[in-house]
Amino acid sequence: MIECNFECLFQDLKFDFDVTIDQMPVKIDDDHWCPIRVDYKYDSAKEDTEALFLILSKYYALGGEFFDLMRTSKPKDVFEKFSDRFGTGKIKKDNDNWELIGLWPHIVDFGELCYSSSTEMEIGIVWRYFYAIPNNS
């Protein structure tokens, strides 16, 4: 696991967390990149996670047309049709920085969501994206 900073922008919403990820962006072929799992650990009593949950709810409000097109079309065609409905992500780790274009949550793991013994929570999100740009400045 890699410790880094992950920022997500979606329309007028933004969140920024220190997280762990399973890998840096990896291109599979001309049309696909490997999804990235991001684990968010936070204390619900101290940290504001409203933007994260609002972003997730907006993505899932995209509807069936979007998800049908994702299954039957090339990634480029989907991105062109729905580009205003995707977010961007930034991974910052020392000098290995990436911008993820056309970002959306693929799998969300809320774990147990049990506040009875602690306010510390962990959410795992597998993010997919259309492409990534290295920004190693």
One Martini backbone bead per residue (centre of mass of N, CA, C, O) as a GRO file, in nm:
protein
  137
    1MET     BB    1   0.100   0.035   0.017
    2ILE     BB    2   0.022   0.383  -0.047
    3GLU     BB    3   0.108   0.687   0.070
    4CYS     BB    4  -0.118   0.970   0.022
    5ASN     BB    5  -0.277   1.213  -0.176
    6PHE     BB    6  -0.638   1.275  -0.229
    7GLU     BB    7  -0.817   1.433  -0.494
    8CYS     BB    8  -1.159   1.548  -0.553
    9LEU     BB    9  -1.347   1.653  -0.845
   10PHE     BB   10  -1.706   1.756  -0.856
   11GLN     BB   11  -1.791   2.007  -0.983
   12ASP     BB   12  -1.851   2.182  -0.672
   13LEU     BB   13  -1.679   1.948  -0.548
   14LYS     BB   14  -1.448   1.875  -0.264
   15PHE     BB   15  -1.178   1.649  -0.175
   16ASP     BB   16  -0.917   1.590   0.091
   17PHE     BB   17  -0.688   1.314   0.148
   18ASP     BB   18  -0.524   1.100   0.343
   19VAL     BB   19  -0.399   0.792   0.199
   20THR     BB   20  -0.442   0.467   0.061
   21ILE     BB   21  -0.295   0.277  -0.205
   22ASP     BB   22  -0.232   0.010  -0.428
   23GLN     BB   23  -0.160   0.211  -0.679
   24MET     BB   24  -0.048   0.341  -0.942
   25PRO     BB   25  -0.090   0.426  -1.246
   26VAL     BB   26  -0.205   0.184  -1.507
   27LYS     BB   27  -0.162   0.075  -1.826
   28ILE     BB   28  -0.311  -0.174  -2.022
   29ASP     BB   29  -0.415  -0.013  -2.279
   30ASP     BB   30  -0.540   0.207  -2.507
   31ASP     BB   31  -0.837   0.211  -2.324
   32HIS     BB   32  -0.698   0.117  -2.037
   33TRP     BB   33  -0.709   0.137  -1.680
   34CYS     BB   34  -0.629   0.077  -1.369
   35PRO     BB   35  -0.770   0.052  -1.094
   36ILE     BB   36  -0.813   0.233  -0.778
   37ARG     BB   37  -0.753   0.185  -0.442
   38VAL     BB   38  -0.909   0.371  -0.177
   39ASP     BB   39  -0.824   0.446   0.164
   40TYR     BB   40  -1.032   0.581   0.416
   41LYS     BB   41  -0.929   0.747   0.714
   42TYR     BB   42  -1.152   0.848   0.982
   43ASP     BB   43  -1.300   1.091   1.201
   44SER     BB   44  -1.633   1.161   1.246
   45ALA     BB   45  -1.590   1.378   1.486
   46LYS     BB   46  -1.360   1.566   1.312
   47GLU     BB   47  -1.441   1.508   1.012
   48ASP     BB   48  -1.533   1.620   0.692
   49THR     BB   49  -1.749   1.409   0.463
   50GLU     BB   50  -1.967   1.538   0.283
   51ALA     BB   51  -1.836   1.554  -0.001
   52LEU     BB   52  -1.794   1.254  -0.044
   53PHE     BB   53  -2.101   1.173  -0.025
   54LEU     BB   54  -2.203   1.364  -0.248
   55ILE     BB   55  -2.038   1.248  -0.477
   56LEU     BB   56  -2.147   0.961  -0.466
   57SER     BB   57  -2.447   1.037  -0.514
   58LYS     BB   58  -2.407   1.172  -0.795
   59TYR     BB   59  -2.299   0.932  -0.947
   60TYR     BB   60  -2.558   0.742  -0.883
   61ALA     BB   61  -2.752   0.958  -1.048
   62LEU     BB   62  -2.698   0.900  -1.357
   63GLY     BB   63  -2.796   0.622  -1.450
   64GLY     BB   64  -2.865   0.377  -1.689
   65GLU     BB   65  -2.742   0.494  -1.950
   66PHE     BB   66  -2.454   0.506  -1.851
   67PHE     BB   67  -2.416   0.198  -1.775
   68ASP     BB   68  -2.487   0.084  -2.052
   69LEU     BB   69  -2.261   0.231  -2.208
   70MET     BB   70  -2.023   0.108  -2.050
   71ARG     BB   71  -2.078  -0.193  -2.158
   72THR     BB   72  -2.103  -0.114  -2.500
   73SER     BB   73  -1.851   0.084  -2.507
   74LYS     BB   74  -1.613   0.290  -2.562
   75PRO     BB   75  -1.452   0.497  -2.357
   76LYS     BB   76  -1.440   0.744  -2.546
   77ASP     BB   77  -1.750   0.764  -2.600
   78VAL     BB   78  -1.838   0.808  -2.309
   79PHE     BB   79  -1.670   1.061  -2.246
   80GLU     BB   80  -1.794   1.243  -2.465
   81LYS     BB   81  -2.097   1.225  -2.359
   82PHE     BB   82  -2.007   1.248  -2.014
   83SER     BB   83  -1.780   1.459  -1.923
   84ASP     BB   84  -1.962   1.637  -1.713
   85ARG     BB   85  -1.994   1.363  -1.504
   86PHE     BB   86  -1.700   1.380  -1.430
   87GLY     BB   87  -1.409   1.364  -1.264
   88THR     BB   88  -1.119   1.446  -1.072
   89GLY     BB   89  -0.785   1.340  -0.989
   90LYS     BB   90  -0.529   1.352  -0.723
   91ILE     BB   91  -0.198   1.230  -0.692
   92LYS     BB   92   0.024   1.268  -0.401
   93LYS     BB   93   0.383   1.162  -0.419
   94ASP     BB   94   0.597   1.352  -0.400
   95ASN     BB   95   0.714   1.313  -0.743
   96ASP     BB   96   0.443   1.120  -0.783
   97ASN     BB   97   0.217   1.262  -0.999
   98TRP     BB   98  -0.148   1.257  -1.064
   99GLU     BB   99  -0.403   1.278  -1.318
  100LEU     BB  100  -0.749   1.199  -1.318
  101ILE     BB  101  -0.957   1.129  -1.593
  102GLY     BB  102  -1.271   1.039  -1.560
  103LEU     BB  103  -1.399   0.999  -1.269
  104TRP     BB  104  -1.521   0.697  -1.089
  105PRO     BB  105  -1.708   0.495  -0.890
  106HIS     BB  106  -1.713   0.139  -0.872
  107ILE     BB  107  -1.642   0.075  -0.560
  108VAL     BB  108  -1.806   0.050  -0.234
  109ASP     BB  109  -1.667   0.023   0.109
  110PHE     BB  110  -1.816   0.066   0.433
  111GLY     BB  111  -1.833  -0.165   0.600
  112GLU     BB  112  -1.986  -0.141   0.919
  113LEU     BB  113  -2.075   0.134   1.051
  114CYS     BB  114  -1.969   0.138   1.360
  115TYR     BB  115  -2.011   0.364   1.653
  116SER     BB  116  -1.998   0.219   1.940
  117SER     BB  117  -1.659   0.220   1.984
  118SER     BB  118  -1.608   0.429   1.737
  119THR     BB  119  -1.525   0.711   1.508
  120GLU     BB  120  -1.358   0.534   1.338
  121MET     BB  121  -1.313   0.511   0.981
  122GLU     BB  122  -1.358   0.300   0.676
  123ILE     BB  123  -1.315   0.356   0.322
  124GLY     BB  124  -1.353   0.181   0.015
  125ILE     BB  125  -1.238   0.285  -0.317
  126VAL     BB  126  -1.298   0.216  -0.653
  127TRP     BB  127  -1.136   0.378  -0.911
  128ARG     BB  128  -1.217   0.506  -1.218
  129TYR     BB  129  -1.068   0.586  -1.546
  130PHE     BB  130  -0.963   0.700  -1.860
  131TYR     BB  131  -0.706   0.879  -1.764
  132ALA     BB  132  -0.351   0.962  -1.718
  133ILE     BB  133  -0.136   1.224  -1.579
  134PRO     BB  134   0.171   1.316  -1.540
  135ASN     BB  135   0.300   1.534  -1.250
  136ASN     BB  136   0.650   1.578  -1.212
  137SER     BB  137   0.734   1.865  -1.019
   0.00000   0.00000   0.00000
